[in-house]
Amino acid sequence: RVPVIVLAPLMGIYIAASGSRLAAGYAIAGCAAFAVHRMTIDSDKSRGLHSGWSYHASIWAVLPLVIGSWAAYNFLVSWAAGPMAEWSSGAGTLAGGMYAKIFSGYEVVNAQARLDVWQYYVHGIFSGASTFLLGHSEPPDRHIWASAHNYYLDYIYNFGAIAANVIAGLCVFTAIRLYQMRKYVVLSPTMMGLAVVVLILVLPDNLMKVSMRQPYPAIITFFLWGLLLARIESLRATDMRRQPVA
């Protein structure tokens, strides 16, 4: 429990510093799912796991710690950026100013602009047979199209559908292995957590960003992905040895 409680505020600060609403949503949903999952496991007394109000309180404390540290970081950064006098006149102004300061890094994303970017990349992909199969010889002007906001569109645009078969095949292989070993994955909190993290990184995260094109997020994502596949293959080998020989 102690490492989880200590790390929770650090996670909130890191998320706030990233300025990513998607990461904030993942963190809140993940902390809530973690608490519910632990409560579900602990309800099975035959497992001999922890119980009692103090343990359950520490599990549920993760969510407010993450949210509180996330909001506090945004507030302190905004405080340092401008004088308190800008938002301290009157109770209503104070409350509104605090809200704006806390959530200042989470402006509404222009959905139409993102759709325009996706449309540009899709049009470029299907502009011809060679560009679809082999990609483009030059990337788009980064001053105009800084990012595709979708790793897979970016990948196919630059390298073509033939090269994309590699990453697509790896995704399909992972899904098949997870389905085949689903009973072991579900019963293991470690495997379940790793599988959920990898699926989130590979699918929704990279459908909205180009994380696997960037060095550090890509290193972490592919490392966790490889770790997941290695552990699944280990479980599969153990399961095959347990099966009776015909």
Biotite code that builds the C-alpha atoms (Angstrom):
import biotite.structure as struc

atoms = struc.array([
    struc.Atom([0.000, 0.000, 0.000], chain_id="A", res_id=1, res_name="ARG", atom_name="CA", element="C"),
    struc.Atom([2.778, 2.463, 0.872], chain_id="A", res_id=2, res_name="VAL", atom_name="CA", element="C"),
    struc.Atom([4.370, 2.590, -2.628], chain_id="A", res_id=3, res_name="PRO", atom_name="CA", element="C"),
    struc.Atom([0.938, 3.083, -4.207], chain_id="A", res_id=4, res_name="VAL", atom_name="CA", element="C"),
    struc.Atom([0.046, 5.954, -1.865], chain_id="A", res_id=5, res_name="ILE", atom_name="CA", element="C"),
    struc.Atom([3.468, 7.570, -2.366], chain_id="A", res_id=6, res_name="VAL", atom_name="CA", element="C"),
    struc.Atom([3.351, 7.254, -6.148], chain_id="A", res_id=7, res_name="LEU", atom_name="CA", element="C"),
    struc.Atom([-0.229, 8.531, -6.525], chain_id="A", res_id=8, res_name="ALA", atom_name="CA", element="C"),
    struc.Atom([0.616, 12.256, -6.084], chain_id="A", res_id=9, res_name="PRO", atom_name="CA", element="C"),
    struc.Atom([3.626, 11.884, -8.380], chain_id="A", res_id=10, res_name="LEU", atom_name="CA", element="C"),
    struc.Atom([1.351, 10.433, -11.055], chain_id="A", res_id=11, res_name="MET", atom_name="CA", element="C"),
    struc.Atom([-1.025, 13.383, -10.663], chain_id="A", res_id=12, res_name="GLY", atom_name="CA", element="C"),
    struc.Atom([1.823, 15.906, -11.001], chain_id="A", res_id=13, res_name="ILE", atom_name="CA", element="C"),
    struc.Atom([3.255, 14.127, -14.031], chain_id="A", res_id=14, res_name="TYR", atom_name="CA", element="C"),
    struc.Atom([-0.157, 14.077, -15.744], chain_id="A", res_id=15, res_name="ILE", atom_name="CA", element="C"),
    struc.Atom([-0.682, 17.776, -15.024], chain_id="A", res_id=16, res_name="ALA", atom_name="CA", element="C"),
    struc.Atom([2.778, 18.614, -16.396], chain_id="A", res_id=17, res_name="ALA", atom_name="CA", element="C"),
    struc.Atom([2.015, 16.693, -19.586], chain_id="A", res_id=18, res_name="SER", atom_name="CA", element="C"),
    struc.Atom([-1.057, 18.848, -20.241], chain_id="A", res_id=19, res_name="GLY", atom_name="CA", element="C"),
    struc.Atom([-2.857, 15.838, -21.725], chain_id="A", res_id=20, res_name="SER", atom_name="CA", element="C"),
    struc.Atom([-6.574, 15.509, -21.126], chain_id="A", res_id=21, res_name="ARG", atom_name="CA", element="C"),
    struc.Atom([-6.412, 11.986, -22.490], chain_id="A", res_id=22, res_name="LEU", atom_name="CA", element="C"),
    struc.Atom([-3.806, 11.028, -19.874], chain_id="A", res_id=23, res_name="ALA", atom_name="CA", element="C"),
    struc.Atom([-5.928, 12.622, -17.150], chain_id="A", res_id=24, res_name="ALA", atom_name="CA", element="C"),
    struc.Atom([-8.937, 10.589, -18.257], chain_id="A", res_id=25, res_name="GLY", atom_name="CA", element="C"),
    struc.Atom([-6.882, 7.391, -18.318], chain_id="A", res_id=26, res_name="TYR", atom_name="CA", element="C"),
    struc.Atom([-5.553, 8.083, -14.829], chain_id="A", res_id=27, res_name="ALA", atom_name="CA", element="C"),
    struc.Atom([-8.959, 8.765, -13.281], chain_id="A", res_id=28, res_name="ILE", atom_name="CA", element="C"),
    struc.Atom([-10.548, 5.742, -14.948], chain_id="A", res_id=29, res_name="ALA", atom_name="CA", element="C"),
    struc.Atom([-7.553, 3.562, -14.050], chain_id="A", res_id=30, res_name="GLY", atom_name="CA", element="C"),
    struc.Atom([-7.535, 4.563, -10.381], chain_id="A", res_id=31, res_name="CYS", atom_name="CA", element="C"),
    struc.Atom([-11.284, 3.952, -10.086], chain_id="A", res_id=32, res_name="ALA", atom_name="CA", element="C"),
    struc.Atom([-10.979, 0.579, -11.850], chain_id="A", res_id=33, res_name="ALA", atom_name="CA", element="C"),
    struc.Atom([-8.042, -0.332, -9.599], chain_id="A", res_id=34, res_name="PHE", atom_name="CA", element="C"),
    struc.Atom([-10.065, 0.392, -6.463], chain_id="A", res_id=35, res_name="ALA", atom_name="CA", element="C"),
    struc.Atom([-13.125, -1.520, -7.690], chain_id="A", res_id=36, res_name="VAL", atom_name="CA", element="C"),
    struc.Atom([-10.960, -4.447, -8.789], chain_id="A", res_id=37, res_name="HIS", atom_name="CA", element="C"),
    struc.Atom([-9.212, -4.649, -5.415], chain_id="A", res_id=38, res_name="ARG", atom_name="CA", element="C"),
    struc.Atom([-12.541, -4.465, -3.586], chain_id="A", res_id=39, res_name="MET", atom_name="CA", element="C"),
    struc.Atom([-13.899, -7.276, -5.759], chain_id="A", res_id=40, res_name="THR", atom_name="CA", element="C"),
    struc.Atom([-10.897, -9.493, -5.050], chain_id="A", res_id=41, res_name="ILE", atom_name="CA", element="C"),
    struc.Atom([-10.959, -8.727, -1.330], chain_id="A", res_id=42, res_name="ASP", atom_name="CA", element="C"),
    struc.Atom([-14.639, -9.675, -1.110], chain_id="A", res_id=43, res_name="SER", atom_name="CA", element="C"),
    struc.Atom([-13.588, -13.282, -1.699], chain_id="A", res_id=44, res_name="ASP", atom_name="CA", element="C"),
    struc.Atom([-12.633, -14.328, 1.829], chain_id="A", res_id=45, res_name="LYS", atom_name="CA", element="C"),
    struc.Atom([-11.311, -17.673, 0.615], chain_id="A", res_id=46, res_name="SER", atom_name="CA", element="C"),
    struc.Atom([-8.411, -15.832, -1.010], chain_id="A", res_id=47, res_name="ARG", atom_name="CA", element="C"),
    struc.Atom([-7.219, -14.721, 2.423], chain_id="A", res_id=48, res_name="GLY", atom_name="CA", element="C"),
    struc.Atom([-6.479, -11.204, 1.210], chain_id="A", res_id=49, res_name="LEU", atom_name="CA", element="C"),
    struc.Atom([-6.633, -7.939, 3.136], chain_id="A", res_id=50, res_name="HIS", atom_name="CA", element="C"),
    struc.Atom([-9.899, -6.610, 4.501], chain_id="A", res_id=51, res_name="SER", atom_name="CA", element="C"),
    struc.Atom([-10.996, -3.895, 6.879], chain_id="A", res_id=52, res_name="GLY", atom_name="CA", element="C"),
    struc.Atom([-11.834, -0.216, 6.579], chain_id="A", res_id=53, res_name="TRP", atom_name="CA", element="C"),
    struc.Atom([-8.213, 0.994, 6.791], chain_id="A", res_id=54, res_name="SER", atom_name="CA", element="C"),
    struc.Atom([-7.117, -1.142, 3.847], chain_id="A", res_id=55, res_name="TYR", atom_name="CA", element="C"),
    struc.Atom([-10.145, -0.185, 1.745], chain_id="A", res_id=56, res_name="HIS", atom_name="CA", element="C"),
    struc.Atom([-9.686, 3.496, 2.622], chain_id="A", res_id=57, res_name="ALA", atom_name="CA", element="C"),
    struc.Atom([-6.070, 3.390, 1.448], chain_id="A", res_id=58, res_name="SER", atom_name="CA", element="C"),
    struc.Atom([-7.138, 1.790, -1.849], chain_id="A", res_id=59, res_name="ILE", atom_name="CA", element="C"),
    struc.Atom([-9.793, 4.460, -2.491], chain_id="A", res_id=60, res_name="TRP", atom_name="CA", element="C"),
    struc.Atom([-7.370, 7.211, -1.414], chain_id="A", res_id=61, res_name="ALA", atom_name="CA", element="C"),
    struc.Atom([-5.413, 6.775, -4.646], chain_id="A", res_id=62, res_name="VAL", atom_name="CA", element="C"),
    struc.Atom([-8.086, 8.503, -6.761], chain_id="A", res_id=63, res_name="LEU", atom_name="CA", element="C"),
    struc.Atom([-8.387, 11.748, -4.713], chain_id="A", res_id=64, res_name="PRO", atom_name="CA", element="C"),
    struc.Atom([-4.598, 11.873, -4.306], chain_id="A", res_id=65, res_name="LEU", atom_name="CA", element="C"),
    struc.Atom([-4.093, 11.777, -8.080], chain_id="A", res_id=66, res_name="VAL", atom_name="CA", element="C"),
    struc.Atom([-6.847, 14.318, -8.782], chain_id="A", res_id=67, res_name="ILE", atom_name="CA", element="C"),
    struc.Atom([-5.792, 16.588, -5.915], chain_id="A", res_id=68, res_name="GLY", atom_name="CA", element="C"),
    struc.Atom([-2.115, 16.671, -6.869], chain_id="A", res_id=69, res_name="SER", atom_name="CA", element="C"),
    struc.Atom([-3.051, 17.188, -10.536], chain_id="A", res_id=70, res_name="TRP", atom_name="CA", element="C"),
    struc.Atom([-5.251, 20.199, -9.664], chain_id="A", res_id=71, res_name="ALA", atom_name="CA", element="C"),
    struc.Atom([-2.741, 21.563, -7.145], chain_id="A", res_id=72, res_name="ALA", atom_name="CA", element="C"),
    struc.Atom([0.098, 21.452, -9.669], chain_id="A", res_id=73, res_name="TYR", atom_name="CA", element="C"),
    struc.Atom([-1.915, 23.362, -12.285], chain_id="A", res_id=74, res_name="ASN", atom_name="CA", element="C"),
    struc.Atom([-2.958, 25.886, -9.660], chain_id="A", res_id=75, res_name="PHE", atom_name="CA", element="C"),
    struc.Atom([0.576, 26.479, -8.381], chain_id="A", res_id=76, res_name="LEU", atom_name="CA", element="C"),
    struc.Atom([2.008, 26.813, -11.884], chain_id="A", res_id=77, res_name="VAL", atom_name="CA", element="C"),
    struc.Atom([-0.694, 29.346, -12.756], chain_id="A", res_id=78, res_name="SER", atom_name="CA", element="C"),
    struc.Atom([-0.048, 31.183, -9.473], chain_id="A", res_id=79, res_name="TRP", atom_name="CA", element="C"),
    struc.Atom([3.628, 31.499, -10.348], chain_id="A", res_id=80, res_name="ALA", atom_name="CA", element="C"),
    struc.Atom([2.806, 32.687, -13.853], chain_id="A", res_id=81, res_name="ALA", atom_name="CA", element="C"),
    struc.Atom([0.642, 35.630, -12.780], chain_id="A", res_id=82, res_name="GLY", atom_name="CA", element="C"),
    struc.Atom([-0.181, 37.755, -9.739], chain_id="A", res_id=83, res_name="PRO", atom_name="CA", element="C"),
    struc.Atom([-2.962, 36.723, -7.411], chain_id="A", res_id=84, res_name="MET", atom_name="CA", element="C"),
    struc.Atom([-4.629, 40.110, -7.956], chain_id="A", res_id=85, res_name="ALA", atom_name="CA", element="C"),
    struc.Atom([-5.783, 38.988, -11.401], chain_id="A", res_id=86, res_name="GLU", atom_name="CA", element="C"),
    struc.Atom([-8.396, 36.679, -9.941], chain_id="A", res_id=87, res_name="TRP", atom_name="CA", element="C"),
    struc.Atom([-8.792, 37.589, -6.260], chain_id="A", res_id=88, res_name="SER", atom_name="CA", element="C"),
    struc.Atom([-11.441, 40.337, -6.438], chain_id="A", res_id=89, res_name="SER", atom_name="CA", element="C"),
    struc.Atom([-14.692, 38.998, -5.024], chain_id="A", res_id=90, res_name="GLY", atom_name="CA", element="C"),
    struc.Atom([-15.816, 35.513, -4.054], chain_id="A", res_id=91, res_name="ALA", atom_name="CA", element="C"),
    struc.Atom([-17.361, 34.727, -7.437], chain_id="A", res_id=92, res_name="GLY", atom_name="CA", element="C"),
    struc.Atom([-14.320, 35.928, -9.308], chain_id="A", res_id=93, res_name="THR", atom_name="CA", element="C"),
    struc.Atom([-12.114, 34.010, -6.909], chain_id="A", res_id=94, res_name="LEU", atom_name="CA", element="C"),
    struc.Atom([-13.995, 30.746, -7.477], chain_id="A", res_id=95, res_name="ALA", atom_name="CA", element="C"),
    struc.Atom([-14.087, 31.230, -11.238], chain_id="A", res_id=96, res_name="GLY", atom_name="CA", element="C"),
    struc.Atom([-10.458, 32.248, -11.329], chain_id="A", res_id=97, res_name="GLY", atom_name="CA", element="C"),
    struc.Atom([-9.392, 29.232, -9.295], chain_id="A", res_id=98, res_name="MET", atom_name="CA", element="C"),
    struc.Atom([-11.308, 26.928, -11.633], chain_id="A", res_id=99, res_name="TYR", atom_name="CA", element="C"),
    struc.Atom([-9.705, 28.566, -14.657], chain_id="A", res_id=100, res_name="ALA", atom_name="CA", element="C"),
    struc.Atom([-6.252, 28.357, -13.113], chain_id="A", res_id=101, res_name="LYS", atom_name="CA", element="C"),
    struc.Atom([-6.619, 24.715, -12.126], chain_id="A", res_id=102, res_name="ILE", atom_name="CA", element="C"),
    struc.Atom([-7.894, 23.621, -15.522], chain_id="A", res_id=103, res_name="PHE", atom_name="CA", element="C"),
    struc.Atom([-5.998, 26.158, -17.626], chain_id="A", res_id=104, res_name="SER", atom_name="CA", element="C"),
    struc.Atom([-3.937, 23.482, -19.343], chain_id="A", res_id=105, res_name="GLY", atom_name="CA", element="C"),
    struc.Atom([-6.995, 21.627, -20.625], chain_id="A", res_id=106, res_name="TYR", atom_name="CA", element="C"),
    struc.Atom([-8.529, 23.855, -23.263], chain_id="A", res_id=107, res_name="GLU", atom_name="CA", element="C"),
    struc.Atom([-11.187, 22.429, -25.525], chain_id="A", res_id=108, res_name="VAL", atom_name="CA", element="C"),
    struc.Atom([-9.638, 20.690, -28.503], chain_id="A", res_id=109, res_name="VAL", atom_name="CA", element="C"),
    struc.Atom([-10.776, 21.869, -31.915], chain_id="A", res_id=110, res_name="ASN", atom_name="CA", element="C"),
    struc.Atom([-12.360, 18.652, -33.156], chain_id="A", res_id=111, res_name="ALA", atom_name="CA", element="C"),
    struc.Atom([-12.885, 20.064, -36.651], chain_id="A", res_id=112, res_name="GLN", atom_name="CA", element="C"),
    struc.Atom([-9.169, 20.840, -36.972], chain_id="A", res_id=113, res_name="ALA", atom_name="CA", element="C"),
    struc.Atom([-8.293, 17.270, -36.049], chain_id="A", res_id=114, res_name="ARG", atom_name="CA", element="C"),
    struc.Atom([-10.807, 15.932, -38.565], chain_id="A", res_id=115, res_name="LEU", atom_name="CA", element="C"),
    struc.Atom([-9.236, 18.147, -41.227], chain_id="A", res_id=116, res_name="ASP", atom_name="CA", element="C"),
    struc.Atom([-5.805, 16.681, -40.417], chain_id="A", res_id=117, res_name="VAL", atom_name="CA", element="C"),
    struc.Atom([-7.140, 13.117, -40.643], chain_id="A", res_id=118, res_name="TRP", atom_name="CA", element="C"),
    struc.Atom([-8.851, 13.932, -43.936], chain_id="A", res_id=119, res_name="GLN", atom_name="CA", element="C"),
    struc.Atom([-5.592, 15.272, -45.359], chain_id="A", res_id=120, res_name="TYR", atom_name="CA", element="C"),
    struc.Atom([-3.687, 12.116, -44.403], chain_id="A", res_id=121, res_name="TYR", atom_name="CA", element="C"),
    struc.Atom([-6.417, 9.766, -45.658], chain_id="A", res_id=122, res_name="VAL", atom_name="CA", element="C"),
    struc.Atom([-6.519, 11.648, -48.968], chain_id="A", res_id=123, res_name="HIS", atom_name="CA", element="C"),
    struc.Atom([-2.741, 11.388, -49.228], chain_id="A", res_id=124, res_name="GLY", atom_name="CA", element="C"),
    struc.Atom([-2.790, 7.662, -48.512], chain_id="A", res_id=125, res_name="ILE", atom_name="CA", element="C"),
    struc.Atom([-5.374, 6.912, -51.208], chain_id="A", res_id=126, res_name="PHE", atom_name="CA", element="C"),
    struc.Atom([-4.041, 9.398, -53.753], chain_id="A", res_id=127, res_name="SER", atom_name="CA", element="C"),
    struc.Atom([-2.535, 6.557, -55.776], chain_id="A", res_id=128, res_name="GLY", atom_name="CA", element="C"),
    struc.Atom([-1.643, 2.866, -55.769], chain_id="A", res_id=129, res_name="ALA", atom_name="CA", element="C"),
    struc.Atom([2.042, 3.482, -55.118], chain_id="A", res_id=130, res_name="SER", atom_name="CA", element="C"),
    struc.Atom([1.418, 5.887, -52.239], chain_id="A", res_id=131, res_name="THR", atom_name="CA", element="C"),
    struc.Atom([-1.029, 3.437, -50.707], chain_id="A", res_id=132, res_name="PHE", atom_name="CA", element="C"),
    struc.Atom([1.308, 0.457, -50.951], chain_id="A", res_id=133, res_name="LEU", atom_name="CA", element="C"),
    struc.Atom([4.708, 2.113, -50.482], chain_id="A", res_id=134, res_name="LEU", atom_name="CA", element="C"),
    struc.Atom([3.970, 5.451, -48.847], chain_id="A", res_id=135, res_name="GLY", atom_name="CA", element="C"),
    struc.Atom([5.343, 8.883, -49.695], chain_id="A", res_id=136, res_name="HIS", atom_name="CA", element="C"),
    struc.Atom([8.962, 9.634, -50.443], chain_id="A", res_id=137, res_name="SER", atom_name="CA", element="C"),
    struc.Atom([8.813, 12.808, -48.334], chain_id="A", res_id=138, res_name="GLU", atom_name="CA", element="C"),
    struc.Atom([6.902, 13.586, -45.123], chain_id="A", res_id=139, res_name="PRO", atom_name="CA", element="C"),
    struc.Atom([4.359, 16.420, -45.129], chain_id="A", res_id=140, res_name="PRO", atom_name="CA", element="C"),
    struc.Atom([5.491, 19.921, -44.260], chain_id="A", res_id=141, res_name="ASP", atom_name="CA", element="C"),
    struc.Atom([5.724, 19.862, -40.446], chain_id="A", res_id=142, res_name="ARG", atom_name="CA", element="C"),
    struc.Atom([5.133, 23.618, -40.315], chain_id="A", res_id=143, res_name="HIS", atom_name="CA", element="C"),
    struc.Atom([1.651, 23.002, -41.738], chain_id="A", res_id=144, res_name="ILE", atom_name="CA", element="C"),
    struc.Atom([0.901, 19.437, -40.645], chain_id="A", res_id=145, res_name="TRP", atom_name="CA", element="C"),
    struc.Atom([2.831, 19.045, -37.411], chain_id="A", res_id=146, res_name="ALA", atom_name="CA", element="C"),
    struc.Atom([1.248, 15.684, -36.621], chain_id="A", res_id=147, res_name="SER", atom_name="CA", element="C"),
    struc.Atom([-1.330, 13.278, -37.977], chain_id="A", res_id=148, res_name="ALA", atom_name="CA", element="C"),
    struc.Atom([-2.862, 12.927, -34.470], chain_id="A", res_id=149, res_name="HIS", atom_name="CA", element="C"),
    struc.Atom([-3.063, 9.235, -35.341], chain_id="A", res_id=150, res_name="ASN", atom_name="CA", element="C"),
    struc.Atom([-0.014, 6.965, -35.359], chain_id="A", res_id=151, res_name="TYR", atom_name="CA", element="C"),
    struc.Atom([-1.478, 4.476, -37.824], chain_id="A", res_id=152, res_name="TYR", atom_name="CA", element="C"),
    struc.Atom([-2.445, 7.131, -40.383], chain_id="A", res_id=153, res_name="LEU", atom_name="CA", element="C"),
    struc.Atom([1.018, 8.634, -40.013], chain_id="A", res_id=154, res_name="ASP", atom_name="CA", element="C"),
    struc.Atom([2.634, 5.207, -40.443], chain_id="A", res_id=155, res_name="TYR", atom_name="CA", element="C"),
    struc.Atom([0.687, 4.266, -43.581], chain_id="A", res_id=156, res_name="ILE", atom_name="CA", element="C"),
    struc.Atom([1.142, 7.741, -45.083], chain_id="A", res_id=157, res_name="TYR", atom_name="CA", element="C"),
    struc.Atom([4.921, 7.596, -44.738], chain_id="A", res_id=158, res_name="ASN", atom_name="CA", element="C"),
    struc.Atom([5.672, 3.884, -45.225], chain_id="A", res_id=159, res_name="PHE", atom_name="CA", element="C"),
    struc.Atom([2.653, 2.427, -46.999], chain_id="A", res_id=160, res_name="GLY", atom_name="CA", element="C"),
    struc.Atom([0.191, -0.390, -46.355], chain_id="A", res_id=161, res_name="ALA", atom_name="CA", element="C"),
    struc.Atom([2.768, -3.114, -47.027], chain_id="A", res_id=162, res_name="ILE", atom_name="CA", element="C"),
    struc.Atom([4.952, -1.937, -44.162], chain_id="A", res_id=163, res_name="ALA", atom_name="CA", element="C"),
    struc.Atom([1.852, -1.427, -41.995], chain_id="A", res_id=164, res_name="ALA", atom_name="CA", element="C"),
    struc.Atom([1.180, -5.182, -42.213], chain_id="A", res_id=165, res_name="ASN", atom_name="CA", element="C"),
    struc.Atom([3.973, -5.663, -39.672], chain_id="A", res_id=166, res_name="VAL", atom_name="CA", element="C"),
    struc.Atom([2.341, -3.562, -36.948], chain_id="A", res_id=167, res_name="ILE", atom_name="CA", element="C"),
    struc.Atom([-1.139, -4.806, -37.911], chain_id="A", res_id=168, res_name="ALA", atom_name="CA", element="C"),
    struc.Atom([0.020, -8.421, -37.708], chain_id="A", res_id=169, res_name="GLY", atom_name="CA", element="C"),
    struc.Atom([1.534, -7.810, -34.293], chain_id="A", res_id=170, res_name="LEU", atom_name="CA", element="C"),
    struc.Atom([-1.765, -6.315, -33.082], chain_id="A", res_id=171, res_name="CYS", atom_name="CA", element="C"),
    struc.Atom([-3.740, -9.296, -34.399], chain_id="A", res_id=172, res_name="VAL", atom_name="CA", element="C"),
    struc.Atom([-1.258, -11.779, -32.903], chain_id="A", res_id=173, res_name="PHE", atom_name="CA", element="C"),
    struc.Atom([-1.494, -10.062, -29.503], chain_id="A", res_id=174, res_name="THR", atom_name="CA", element="C"),
    struc.Atom([-5.301, -10.099, -29.597], chain_id="A", res_id=175, res_name="ALA", atom_name="CA", element="C"),
    struc.Atom([-5.349, -13.821, -30.462], chain_id="A", res_id=176, res_name="ILE", atom_name="CA", element="C"),
    struc.Atom([-2.914, -14.713, -27.684], chain_id="A", res_id=177, res_name="ARG", atom_name="CA", element="C"),
    struc.Atom([-4.857, -12.655, -25.135], chain_id="A", res_id=178, res_name="LEU", atom_name="CA", element="C"),
    struc.Atom([-8.067, -14.407, -26.135], chain_id="A", res_id=179, res_name="TYR", atom_name="CA", element="C"),
    struc.Atom([-6.458, -17.847, -25.968], chain_id="A", res_id=180, res_name="GLN", atom_name="CA", element="C"),
    struc.Atom([-5.015, -17.213, -22.496], chain_id="A", res_id=181, res_name="MET", atom_name="CA", element="C"),
    struc.Atom([-7.879, -15.062, -21.204], chain_id="A", res_id=182, res_name="ARG", atom_name="CA", element="C"),
    struc.Atom([-8.638, -17.272, -18.187], chain_id="A", res_id=183, res_name="LYS", atom_name="CA", element="C"),
    struc.Atom([-5.079, -16.898, -16.886], chain_id="A", res_id=184, res_name="TYR", atom_name="CA", element="C"),
    struc.Atom([-4.913, -13.178, -17.687], chain_id="A", res_id=185, res_name="VAL", atom_name="CA", element="C"),
    struc.Atom([-8.170, -12.411, -15.860], chain_id="A", res_id=186, res_name="VAL", atom_name="CA", element="C"),
    struc.Atom([-7.138, -14.366, -12.758], chain_id="A", res_id=187, res_name="LEU", atom_name="CA", element="C"),
    struc.Atom([-3.795, -12.562, -12.438], chain_id="A", res_id=188, res_name="SER", atom_name="CA", element="C"),
    struc.Atom([-3.954, -8.881, -11.354], chain_id="A", res_id=189, res_name="PRO", atom_name="CA", element="C"),
    struc.Atom([-0.418, -8.364, -12.687], chain_id="A", res_id=190, res_name="THR", atom_name="CA", element="C"),
    struc.Atom([-1.187, -9.795, -16.114], chain_id="A", res_id=191, res_name="MET", atom_name="CA", element="C"),
    struc.Atom([-4.557, -8.057, -16.258], chain_id="A", res_id=192, res_name="MET", atom_name="CA", element="C"),
    struc.Atom([-3.014, -4.692, -15.433], chain_id="A", res_id=193, res_name="GLY", atom_name="CA", element="C"),
    struc.Atom([-0.215, -5.145, -17.972], chain_id="A", res_id=194, res_name="LEU", atom_name="CA", element="C"),
    struc.Atom([-2.673, -6.212, -20.680], chain_id="A", res_id=195, res_name="ALA", atom_name="CA", element="C"),
    struc.Atom([-4.957, -3.226, -20.066], chain_id="A", res_id=196, res_name="VAL", atom_name="CA", element="C"),
    struc.Atom([-2.041, -0.768, -20.136], chain_id="A", res_id=197, res_name="VAL", atom_name="CA", element="C"),
    struc.Atom([-0.673, -2.213, -23.383], chain_id="A", res_id=198, res_name="VAL", atom_name="CA", element="C"),
    struc.Atom([-4.099, -2.226, -25.061], chain_id="A", res_id=199, res_name="LEU", atom_name="CA", element="C"),
    struc.Atom([-4.695, 1.404, -24.077], chain_id="A", res_id=200, res_name="ILE", atom_name="CA", element="C"),
    struc.Atom([-1.272, 2.479, -25.333], chain_id="A", res_id=201, res_name="LEU", atom_name="CA", element="C"),
    struc.Atom([-1.531, 0.590, -28.615], chain_id="A", res_id=202, res_name="VAL", atom_name="CA", element="C"),
    struc.Atom([-5.136, 1.402, -29.520], chain_id="A", res_id=203, res_name="LEU", atom_name="CA", element="C"),
    struc.Atom([-6.882, 4.527, -28.130], chain_id="A", res_id=204, res_name="PRO", atom_name="CA", element="C"),
    struc.Atom([-3.706, 6.410, -27.277], chain_id="A", res_id=205, res_name="ASP", atom_name="CA", element="C"),
    struc.Atom([-2.133, 5.962, -30.706], chain_id="A", res_id=206, res_name="ASN", atom_name="CA", element="C"),
    struc.Atom([-5.434, 6.497, -32.486], chain_id="A", res_id=207, res_name="LEU", atom_name="CA", element="C"),
    struc.Atom([-5.455, 10.027, -31.038], chain_id="A", res_id=208, res_name="MET", atom_name="CA", element="C"),
    struc.Atom([-1.698, 10.703, -30.960], chain_id="A", res_id=209, res_name="LYS", atom_name="CA", element="C"),
    struc.Atom([1.563, 9.528, -32.514], chain_id="A", res_id=210, res_name="VAL", atom_name="CA", element="C"),
    struc.Atom([3.119, 8.198, -29.309], chain_id="A", res_id=211, res_name="SER", atom_name="CA", element="C"),
    struc.Atom([4.858, 5.248, -30.963], chain_id="A", res_id=212, res_name="MET", atom_name="CA", element="C"),
    struc.Atom([6.592, 7.649, -33.356], chain_id="A", res_id=213, res_name="ARG", atom_name="CA", element="C"),
    struc.Atom([8.165, 9.578, -30.478], chain_id="A", res_id=214, res_name="GLN", atom_name="CA", element="C"),
    struc.Atom([11.302, 8.115, -28.839], chain_id="A", res_id=215, res_name="PRO", atom_name="CA", element="C"),
    struc.Atom([10.482, 7.813, -25.150], chain_id="A", res_id=216, res_name="TYR", atom_name="CA", element="C"),
    struc.Atom([6.764, 6.878, -25.383], chain_id="A", res_id=217, res_name="PRO", atom_name="CA", element="C"),
    struc.Atom([7.652, 4.390, -28.126], chain_id="A", res_id=218, res_name="ALA", atom_name="CA", element="C"),
    struc.Atom([10.413, 2.769, -26.052], chain_id="A", res_id=219, res_name="ILE", atom_name="CA", element="C"),
    struc.Atom([8.036, 2.340, -23.095], chain_id="A", res_id=220, res_name="ILE", atom_name="CA", element="C"),
    struc.Atom([5.149, 1.102, -25.259], chain_id="A", res_id=221, res_name="THR", atom_name="CA", element="C"),
    struc.Atom([7.157, -1.499, -27.193], chain_id="A", res_id=222, res_name="PHE", atom_name="CA", element="C"),
    struc.Atom([8.937, -2.633, -24.027], chain_id="A", res_id=223, res_name="PHE", atom_name="CA", element="C"),
    struc.Atom([5.629, -3.253, -22.234], chain_id="A", res_id=224, res_name="LEU", atom_name="CA", element="C"),
    struc.Atom([4.192, -4.853, -25.364], chain_id="A", res_id=225, res_name="TRP", atom_name="CA", element="C"),
    struc.Atom([7.129, -7.249, -25.607], chain_id="A", res_id=226, res_name="GLY", atom_name="CA", element="C"),
    struc.Atom([6.902, -7.986, -21.877], chain_id="A", res_id=227, res_name="LEU", atom_name="CA", element="C"),
    struc.Atom([3.213, -8.833, -22.243], chain_id="A", res_id=228, res_name="LEU", atom_name="CA", element="C"),
    struc.Atom([3.842, -11.206, -25.162], chain_id="A", res_id=229, res_name="LEU", atom_name="CA", element="C"),
    struc.Atom([6.760, -12.858, -23.341], chain_id="A", res_id=230, res_name="ALA", atom_name="CA", element="C"),
    struc.Atom([4.648, -13.505, -20.253], chain_id="A", res_id=231, res_name="ARG", atom_name="CA", element="C"),
    struc.Atom([1.735, -14.794, -22.322], chain_id="A", res_id=232, res_name="ILE", atom_name="CA", element="C"),
    struc.Atom([4.020, -17.202, -24.148], chain_id="A", res_id=233, res_name="GLU", atom_name="CA", element="C"),
    struc.Atom([5.405, -18.374, -20.794], chain_id="A", res_id=234, res_name="SER", atom_name="CA", element="C"),
    struc.Atom([1.874, -19.008, -19.515], chain_id="A", res_id=235, res_name="LEU", atom_name="CA", element="C"),
    struc.Atom([1.003, -20.785, -22.771], chain_id="A", res_id=236, res_name="ARG", atom_name="CA", element="C"),
    struc.Atom([4.050, -23.057, -22.502], chain_id="A", res_id=237, res_name="ALA", atom_name="CA", element="C"),
    struc.Atom([3.176, -23.904, -18.885], chain_id="A", res_id=238, res_name="THR", atom_name="CA", element="C"),
    struc.Atom([-0.436, -24.611, -19.855], chain_id="A", res_id=239, res_name="ASP", atom_name="CA", element="C"),
    struc.Atom([0.639, -26.939, -22.681], chain_id="A", res_id=240, res_name="MET", atom_name="CA", element="C"),
    struc.Atom([2.871, -28.914, -20.302], chain_id="A", res_id=241, res_name="ARG", atom_name="CA", element="C"),
    struc.Atom([-0.047, -29.376, -17.923], chain_id="A", res_id=242, res_name="ARG", atom_name="CA", element="C"),
    struc.Atom([-2.285, -30.870, -20.596], chain_id="A", res_id=243, res_name="GLN", atom_name="CA", element="C"),
    struc.Atom([-2.426, -34.670, -20.554], chain_id="A", res_id=244, res_name="PRO", atom_name="CA", element="C"),
    struc.Atom([-0.661, -36.462, -23.357], chain_id="A", res_id=245, res_name="VAL", atom_name="CA", element="C"),
    struc.Atom([-3.051, -38.358, -25.635], chain_id="A", res_id=246, res_name="ALA", atom_name="CA", element="C"),
])
